[in-house]
């Protein structure tokens, strides 16, 4: 009887387990609203947004891609000299972004040595 009460109590709590391999996966979970709370409680991060390595770049990847596609839409023979120069710059940066996104160490330069909180370690990353 005592064991059954404990089982019933645990079942009533609706426990869940979150295990992920890609940071973006958390936003799609049914319990995604807990992610920021869990990060704040158990790590030095304050939100899911801090986990995105692209946030720490010195440019906006979405703006870069928008500019790339806007310039690419102009036929190369119709581009002005300035547009051709800008397209070369944007295209090079796009390729660097693509290479960086595949690199396993892309987080190394933007994340702290440990994500575990210690006294005084609560800080905003980035």
N, C-alpha and C positions, 0 to 999 in steps of 0.2 A: 504494500500500500504506500509506504513512504517513497519507494523508488518511483512509483507511478506518479505521485504528486510532483516529484522533481522533474520527471520527463514532461509532464503537462505544463509545468512552469516554464521550462526551457522552450517548449514548442510555442507557447503563448508569446514569447519574446520576439519571434520572427527573426532569428539570427541570420546573418549573411556573411559571406566571405568575398573579398575583392582581391583578385589576383590578376595582374596584367603584365604584358610584355611591352606594350607600346603606350606611351603617355596619353596619346589621343584617345585610346580606348576608354578611359574613365568617363569622358564626357557623354558617351553613349549608354552608360549603364543606368539601370532603373534607380540606383541609389547614388547617382552622380552628385546630388546636392550635399552628400556627406564628405565628398573628396576634400574640399577646402578645409572643413572642420578637422578632418583627420590629419591633413598636412600641417595645419597650425598646431595641433596638439602633439604630434609625434615627430615633426621634423623642423628644420630651420626655415622652411618655406611657408609663405603666408597664403598662397593660392595656386591653383592649377596653372594660371598664366605664367608664373615664374618658372615652371618646368619646361617651357617651350624655348629651346635653344635659339630659335629665330628671333625671339624678343630681344636678345642680347647683341644682335648684329648692328652695325653702324648705318644700316639702311633698312627700309621697309620692303620685304620681299614681294608683297602684293603690289605695291606701287611700281617696283622694278618690272614685274611681269606685265603690268598694265602698259607701261611705257614701251616695253619690248614689243608687245602685240600691236600697239598703235603705230609704231615705226615700221614694223614688219608689214603692216597692211598697205603701206605706201610702196608702190612698185619701185625697185631699186633705181631704175633709170630716171624716176621722177623725184627722187629725194634730193634735197638741197645738200650742199657741201656740209653744212652744220648737222643736218639730219643723218648723213652718212657717218660722220664722226661720232655723233651721239649713239647711233645704232651699234657701232663697233664697241663702244664703251659698255653699253647696256648688255649686248650679247656676251661680252667677256665676263661681266659680273654675273649674268645668268648661268653661265657654265661653271663659274666658281661656286655659286650657290648649289648647283646640282651636285658637284663633286663633294662639297662640304656635307650635304645632306646624307650622303652615303658613307661618310667617314665614321667609324665607330667611336672615335674620341671627340666628337663634336661638342660634347658637354664639358670636357675637361677644363677649358679656360673660363667657363662661366659659372660652374657649380662650385660650392665650397668643398674643402677636402673631406668633410663628413656632413651628411645631412641630418645626423642625430643632434638634437638640441643638448646644449650644456649650459650651465648658468652663464648668463650674459650673451649667449649665442643667438638669441632671437633677433634677427635682423632682416631687413628687406634685401632680397637678392637682386642684383642688377642695377 
